[in-house]
Amino acid sequence: LDAELQLDRLKPKLSRRVLLLQGHQSSWHGALALAPGTPPLCHNLTAYLRAEADFKDKLSPVALSLSLALPGGGPGLVLYAD
């Protein structure tokens, strides 16, 4: 499956308040290999909240989204969650 994680997705890209520790980006893309009979797959990503002085909006929630799709332009979206 092709996986995409978006952090603080309701904010414009330059004003996002949450970033991933590795790469300091607000999104992650990766491929998840699934095969019958294999153990469950776990992938950990560490994120951090930028310093309060770096952004003005401290009241709105931080929206996250995760989408999983079949690779190669398959029949469409498999799972999408907020």
SERO-4910 file (N, C-alpha, C, O; in steps of 0.05 Angstrom, whole numbers):
BEGIN
 pado doro    nc1    nc2    nc3   cac1   cac2   cac3    cc1    cc2    cc3    oc1    oc2    oc3
  Leu    A     17    -24      0      0      0      0     18     25      0     39     25     12
  Asp    A      8     45    -13     22     71    -12      9     87     11    -15     90     12
  Ala    A     25     96     30     16    110     53     24    140     52     46    146     44
  Glu    A      6    157     62     13    186     63      2    196     90    -22    193     96
  Leu    A     19    209    105     11    222    131     15    252    128     36    261    119
  Gln    A     -6    267    135     -5    296    134     -9    307    162    -29    299    175
  Leu    A      9    323    172      7    335    199     -3    364    196      6    379    179
  Asp    A    -22    372    213    -33    399    214    -43    407    186    -37    429    176
  Arg    A    -58    389    173    -65    391    145    -84    414    139    -86    422    115
  Leu    A    -97    426    159   -116    448    154   -101    475    151   -114    495    143
  Lys    A    -76    476    157    -60    500    156    -44    501    129    -38    480    118
  Pro    A    -38    525    119    -21    527     96      6    514    102     15    514    125
  Lys    A     19    504     81     44    489     85     65    504    101     79    492    117
  Leu    A     68    530     96     89    545    110     83    552    139    100    560    154
  Ser    A     57    550    147     50    557    174     41    533    191     27    537    211
  Arg    A     49    509    183     42    486    199     57    485    225     81    492    227
  Arg    A     43    477    246     54    478    274     67    453    283     82    453    302
  Val    A     62    431    268     73    405    276     90    395    253     82    395    230
  Leu    A    114    385    259    132    375    239    144    348    248    145    342    272
  Leu    A    152    332    229    165    307    235    194    312    243    207    330    232
  Leu    A    204    298    263    231    302    273    251    297    251    270    312    247
  Gln    A    247    275    236    266    268    214    258    284    190    236    279    178
  Gly    A    274    302    181    269    318    157    254    344    161    254    361    143
  His    A    243    348    185    229    373    192    207    380    171    204    403    164
  Gln    A    193    360    162    171    364    142    144    358    156    143    345    177
  Ser    A    122    368    143     96    363    155     82    340    142     58    335    148
  Ser    A     95    325    125     83    302    112    103    279    109    127    283    110
  Trp    A     92    255    106    109    231    103     95    214     82     71    210     82
  His    A    111    203     64    101    184     43    118    158     46    142    160     50
  Gly    A    105    136     43    120    111     45    103     88     33     79     90     29
  Ala    A    117     66     29    104     42     18    103     21     41    122     17     55
  Leu    A     80      9     45     76    -12     65     71    -38     50     52    -40     35
  Ala    A     88    -57     55     86    -83     42     69   -102     59     75   -106     83
  Leu    A     48   -112     48     30   -131     62     31   -158     47     29   -159     23
  Ala    A     33   -179     63     33   -206     51     18   -225     69     19   -222     93
  Pro    A      3   -243     58    -12   -262     74      7   -278     92     28   -287     84
  Gly    A     -1   -282    117     14   -298    136     37   -284    149     52   -297    165
  Thr    A     42   -259    144     64   -244    156     54   -230    181     30   -224    183
  Pro    A     71   -225    200     63   -211    225     55   -182    219     62   -171    198
  Pro    A     39   -169    236     31   -141    232     56   -123    230     77   -129    241
  Leu    A     53   -102    215     74    -83    209     70    -58    226     48    -48    227
  Cys    A     91    -49    240     89    -24    256    110     -5    246    133    -12    242
  His    A    102     21    243    121     41    234    117     65    253     95     76    254
  Asn    A    138     74    266    137     96    285    149    121    272    171    120    260
  Leu    A    135    144    275    145    170    266    143    189    290    123    189    304
  Thr    A    164    204    295    164    223    317    160    251    306    173    260    287
  Ala    A    140    265    318    134    293    310    138    311    333    138    303    356
  Tyr    A    141    337    327    143    357    349    127    382    342    122    387    319
  Leu    A    120    396    363    105    421    361    126    444    360    143    445    377
  Arg    A    124    461    340    142    484    338    139    502    362    119    500    377
  Ala    A    159    519    367    158    538    390    134    556    387    127    564    365
  Glu    A    121    563    409     97    580    409    102    607    395     84    618    383
  Ala    A    126    617    396    133    643    384    132    641    353    130    661    340
  Asp    A    133    616    342    134    612    313    106    613    300    104    614    275
  Phe    A     85    613    316     58    613    304     39    628    322     43    630    346
  Lys    A     17    638    310     -2    654    325    -26    638    335    -36    643    357
  Asp    A    -35    619    319    -59    604    325    -53    581    346    -41    561    339
  Lys    A    -61    586    370    -56    566    391    -81    552    400    -80    535    418
  Leu    A   -104    559    388   -130    547    398   -141    526    379   -155    508    389
  Ser    A   -136    527    354   -149    508    336   -134    481    338   -110    480    344
  Pro    A   -149    459    335   -137    432    338   -117    427    315   -119    439    294
  Val    A    -99    409    320    -80    400    300    -93    376    286    -96    355    298
  Ala    A    -99    380    260   -112    358    245    -92    341    231    -74    351    218
  Leu    A    -95    315    234    -77    295    221    -94    279    202   -117    274    207
  Ser    A    -81    271    180    -95    253    162    -76    231    153    -52    235    150
  Leu    A    -88    207    148    -73    184    139    -88    172    116   -112    167    119
  Ser    A    -75    169     93    -89    155     71    -72    132     62    -47    133     61
  Leu    A    -86    110     55    -73     86     45    -86     80     18   -111     78     16
  Ala    A    -70     76     -3    -81     71    -29    -66     47    -42    -43     42    -35
  Leu    A    -79     34    -61    -65     13    -76    -44     25    -93    -49     46   -106
  Pro    A    -21     13    -95      1     25   -112     -5     23   -142    -22      7   -150
  Gly    A      8     40   -157      6     39   -186    -20     49   -197    -29     40   -218
  Gly    A    -34     67   -183    -59     78   -194    -80     57   -196    -95     56   -215
  Gly    A    -83     41   -175   -103     20   -174   -131     31   -175   -135     54   -183
  Pro    A   -151     15   -167   -179     24   -169   -186     47   -150   -209     57   -152
  Gly    A   -169     56   -133   -175     80   -117   -168     77    -88   -152     59    -81
  Leu    A   -179     94    -73   -172     97    -45   -181     72    -29   -204     63    -32
  Val    A   -164     62    -12   -171     40      5   -181     50     32   -201     41     43
  Leu    A   -166     69     44   -173     79     71   -163    108     73   -141    115     64
  Tyr    A   -181    125     85   -173    152     90   -184    160    117   -208    155    122
  Ala    A   -168    171    134   -178    177    161   -166    203    171   -144    211    164
  Asp    A   -182    217    187   -173    241    201   -169    235    230   -161    252    246
***
